[in-house]
Amino acid sequence: MYQEETCTSSNLLTELKEDNQKAFAFFFDRHYNSLCYFAERIVKDPLVAEDIVEESFMKLWDKRHAFETEHGVKAFLYVTTRNACLNMLKQNQRDYVSQAELLYISEKKESFALNEMIRAEVLGVVGKELNRLPIQCRTILEMSFLSGLKNQEIANKLDISINTVRNQKSRGLQLLRTKFDSKELLG
């Protein structure tokens, strides 16, 4: 271990850049405890905090050639630790939301599954009937409802007037209504 009195900051950085593990150990010993305390205050778990700090030191070792001052090393360690803590908290929040959604789905799985089956059946029937429409009606309805394009965008893409788009869209919807009125939707 390095004695602080006998080593200057620039010597430590030079030796760190030269892959000297004793110089690395000096930075580790100097900052580890305070970084653990810092991380624990954020994540509220001492073991997780230690893991995060150890990862921060691994990143320091990977980037050891990039530092010009001891202050830069310290700042890097604190910023890296803080970011890792915040990322862990965000991931925990996402996991919590995912678990809540999964619980909701599992509690409501029968109605959820039934709704999804009905949706799939309806979309299948609509898709079949859409394919039976005249090509221009079908193209305009697909561009409008499936691609989300506005009438003017459709007119520009197809090089037709906006009135033609409106008329073909209206005609296509009317043809679909007629077909659905004359048959049972699901069978």
C-alpha positions, 0 to 999 in steps of 0.5 A: 500500500502506498504511503500518502506522504511519499507519493505525489498525486502525479506519481500515482496517476502515472503509475496507475496509467502504467497498470500498477495495481498498487496505485489502483489499490491506493485509490481503492483504499482512499475512496471505497468506504465513502463511495459505499456510504454514498451509494447506500444512501441512494439505494438503501441496501448495503450489499447492492451499494458495495456491488455498485462501488466495485463495478465503479472501480472496475470501470476506473481500471478500464479507463485508467489511462484517461485521467489527468488529475486525482480529482478527475479520478474521484469525480469519475468514481462518484459520477459512475457510482451515482449513475449506476445507483440511479440506473438500478433504481430505474430498473427496479421501478420498471421491474415493479411495474412489470410485476404489477402488470403481470399480476393484473393480467394473471388475475384477469387472465380469463377476461384478458385472454377472451378479449384478445381472442375476440380482437384477433377474430375481429381483426381477421374478419376485417382483414378478409373483408378489407382484401375484398374491397376494390384496390383503391378503396383498400389502399386508401383505407389501409393508408389511413387506418393502418398507417395513420396517414392523413387525407392530404398525405394519402393524396400526395403519395397516390398522386390523386386529389384529396376529394378522391381520397375522401370519396374512396375512404367513404365508399370503402367504409360504406362497403365494409358496413354493408358487408358486416350488416349482412353477416354475423361478425364472428361466424 
